Amino acid sequence: MPKRAALLVAVALTLTACSSTPDKPTVAQGGEDFGKAYELSNGFGTTQKPGEFPRTIKHAMGETKLEKKPERVVVLDTGELDNVVALGIKPVGIAYTDGSPTMPTYIGDKGGTPENVGTTNNLNLEAITKLDPDLILGSQLRAEALYPKLAAIAPTVFSVRPGYVWKENFLLNAAALDRQADAAKMLEDYTNKATETGNAIEKKLGVRPTVTALRFMPGRIRLYAKKSFIGTILIDAKIGQPTSSQVDDLAAEVSAEQIGKADGDFILYSTYGDPAKTAQASVLGGPLWTGLNAVKAGKAKPVLDETYFLGLGVLAANVVLDDMKTQLGA
């Protein structure tokens, strides 16, 4: 494919080797469109029949035409990784997060051995170009400013943002990959499993407990709320959250001195990246933590950040349900 190769080289020469996106998109937490992700995602996908190509995909950045069924897919975040692997595809390239720069253990060999194309916040466009992809999957939140350059490399489909609209994102990615029916069935199975998990927990404990999803991050401590990945899983399982977490947002941020707001029947906590760069050690070793009811009852449990907070897809959601059942003693 000499013409194709020449085009790729030309594109690479016009791109910076690594590019970041400093401007905060409106769909980021605190942005004017953060809470509109469901609405903005409405109508995404394709009207083409299964197996029909070319097909046009409507997505967050407009419309993208796919001439044939994609075979070489680059994913720009953990949610897209989860999505394509769930649909039986091993990506050729991946952008990991800064806090977890390796293949998630829950995906393992199913993810293959994709080339590293930078991080979610610092994409290596030259590396992406060299992979000769026929589809790039990402989000407006992560790489809105880079969309024109990515679309010059290969057909590029963006969701609005990762997180609480993970189901809509899965269906969008599936539309581009011609696997809509598979995705719909997986989501149906997940929904049934969430219901069964909540029922099993209630049956074992006698009540539906409240669960705090606590995350230690460099410079911040978060109580994840309704508009987060873990928040949607708790909602689907009909497991409540304490008042401090019942906000219509990604998360409520607290200081170490406010850690009392994390108390609930159970606390499931994790750390993003290196724990030494967070307040985790000082909080967990402090008197405010040890005085929490959940801690005193032995119901504050560490969980994996890669599934509870970074998974962002149906595979991770199912792992979370299984683990949550174990953590809550059901």
N, C-alpha and C positions, 0 to 999 in steps of 0.2 A: 504494500500500500504506500508507494512513494509519495503520492500527493498528500495523503493523510499525514504521513510522517513529516513532510515538509511544513504542513499547516501547523502541526503541533509544535515544531521547533520555532516557527514564527511567533506563535502565541506565547511560548515560553520566554522568548527574547523581549517581548513587550511587557511582561509581568515582572514585578519584583519577586525575588525568591521567597520571601516571607512577608505576609501582610497581616495586619491586625485591624480591628474595627473599634476605634476609640469612642465614636459617638454612641450614646445610649439610645437604642431604638425605642419607639413609643410603646412597644409591646413588652418592654422590660418591666420588672416589678417597680411600681411607683409611676410608670408611664401612663399616659392618658388612655392607651388601648389595652393595658394589661388585662383588665376584666372583660374585654370584648372578644377574647380569643375564640370562644364557642361561636359567637355571631360571625366573626371574620372567617372562620373555617367552613361556614355553611356553604354548600355548593361546590366545595373542592372535589377533585377527582375527574372522572371522564364519563362521557355518554356512550363511548364505544362498547361494543359487545365483547365478551370474553374471547380472547384470541385474535381480536381485530387490530391490525396495525396497517398504516400509521394511526396513531391515536393522539389526541390532544388532552393534556392534563391541565386543569385549572388549579391554581395554587396561590400562595400568598404574594408572589411577585408577578402574577399575570397568568399567561398560558404558555405551555411548552409542548412542542410537537415531538413525538417519538416515532421515528421511522420504522423501528423494529423492536422486538422484545429485548430489553436490556440484558446483557451478560456480564459486563464489567462495571461493577457499581462501586462508587466511592461514597462513604458515609462520613458526615462531619460532626457527629455527636453520638452519645451512647444510646439515645432513643432510636435513631436510625439504625444503629448496629443491631439492637435488639429486634427491631422490626424485620430487617432483611434476613437475619439468621432464623427467626421464627418461621419465615416463609421458605426456608431451605436454601438460602443463597449465602455464599461466602464472599464478603466484599473483597475487592482487590486493594482498597486503600481505606484508611481510617484516621480520623483526628480524635485523639484521646483527650480527656480533661487533664488539666494541670495537676489535679489532686490524685488522679488514678490513671497513670500513663501506660497501662498494660491491659491485655485482654481480660475482661472480668472473669472470675473463676466460675461463675454460674453458666457462662457461655462456653468457655474452654475451647476444645477442639472443634466444636460446631462452627466457630467463627473463622476457622482456617488460619492462614498466616498472612494477613493483609499488610501492605507497606504502610509505614507511618508517614502521614502527610501533615505533620505539625500537631498543634493542639487546637481545641475548639476556639480559643481566643487568638491564635497565631497560626493561621493556615500557611502551608508551604505550597504555593500555587505551582511552582516549577515541578515539585514532586508529583502533584496531581496530574499535571500535563503529561509527564513521562509515562504514567500508567495507562494512557490512552483509554479513559473510561467512556462508556456510552450512556452513563447516567450518574449524576451527582445528587445526593439527597442531603438536605440540611434544613435550616430554619432561618426565618427573617430575624429572629432575635440574635442568633449567633453571628450571622454573616451578611446582613442586609447590604452593607456598603460594598461588599465584594461580589455581589450577585452578577453584575455585568461581566466581570472578568471570569468568573466560574462558568457562566453561560457561554462564553466564547471558547471554553475548553470542551464542553460537552453539554447535552441537554441537562438542565438543572431544575429540580423541583424542591420548593421550600414550603414547609409548614409555617404557621404564624410564629409558634414558639414551642419548645419542649415543655413537659410538665403536666399540668392538669388536663390538657387536651390530648393526652397520649393516645386515646382511642381513635380520635379523629385523624391524628397523624399516621397511625397504623393503616387506616383505610386509605389515606392519601398515598402513602408509599406503596401499598398493595395495588392501587390503581395503576401506578406507573410500571409496576412489575407484572401486571396481568394476573394477579392472584387475589382478587377481591373476595371471591367466595371462601377461599381458605381463611382470610383474615376475619371475615364476618363470623365464621364458625368458631374460630379461636376466641373471639370476644364473647360469643354466646356461652362457650364452655367456661370462660373466666367468670362471667356473671353468675352462672350457676354455682361455681365453686366458691365465690365470695359469699353467696347466700348460705351455702352449706357450712362454710367456715364460721360465720357469725352465729348460726344456729348451734353448732357444736360447742362453741365457746360458752354460749348462754346455758346450754344444757349441762355442761361440766361445772360451771361456776354458780349457776343459779340465777345469775343476772348478766346483763351486758355491761362489762366494765368500761370505764373511761381510760383512754390510752393517750399518752403524750408522746409525740415524735420529736425527740430532742436531738439537735445536731450542733456539734462544736466545730467552728470554722475559724480560720485565722482572722482575728479582729472582731469576731461576732459570735453570738450564741443565738440559735433560732429554735422556736417552737413552731414546727410546720403545721400549716392550717388547711382550710378547705380547698384552696386553689393551689394544691401541690400534688405531686404524684402519690405520695403516701396518704395524703388527705382524701383523695378520691377512692383509694382502696378501703380506707376505714369507712367511708360513706357507703360504699358498695356492700361491705360486710355488716353494715348497720351497727358499727362499733363507735360509740361516742368519744368526744374529746373534752377535756376540761375547759372551763370557761375561757381561760387565757388563750387557748388555741382555736376558739370558735370565732375566728375572724374571716371575712370574705377576702382573703389575701393569700399570698404564697406562704408567709410565715409572720409570726410576731417575734420581734427581736427583744431580748432581755439582757441585762447585765449580770455579772456574776453575783452581785448583791440581790438581784431579783430572781434568783434561781427557784425560789419558793413557788413562783408562778408555774413551774414545770410539774408540780405535784399532781398526781392523779392516781387512779387505782393501779395503773402500770405506767412505767416510763421505759420507753425503748429508745436508746441513745446510740449515736455513732459519731465518728469524726471524719471530716473531709481532709484528706491529705495527712501530713505529718502531725500527730497529736502534740508534739513538742512546740508547734507553732500556734497552738490554740490554748484556751484557758481550761482545757479538760482536766489536767492533773490538779490544778489548784482548786477547781470547783468540786471534783469528786473527793478530794482530800479535806475539804472544809466542813465546818460544823453546820452550815446551812443545808448542805446536801445530806449529810447523815441524819439531819433532823426531819427530812421529808418522810411522809407516811409510807410512800411506795418503797423508799429505800429501807426503812426500818422493817417493812414487811417482806423484804427480799424480792420485791417486784420491780426493781430497776434493772433492766437487762441490756447489755451491749448487743448491737446488731450490726450487720454488714452495711456499710455506706453504699457499696456498689449495687446493692439491690434496693434497699429502702429509699434511697435518695437519688442515685445515679442511674438506676436501671431504665426507667422511663419507657417501658414497653411491656407487652403481654407476658413474655417469658419471665421477666423480673417480677411482675405483679403476681404471677402464680407462685414463684419462690417465696415472696413476701407472705402470701396467705398461708403457705405451709409452715413457714418459720414462726409467724405470729401465733398460729395455733399451738405450736410447741412452747413458745415463750409464755403464753398465757395459761399453759397447763391443761389444754383441752385434749 
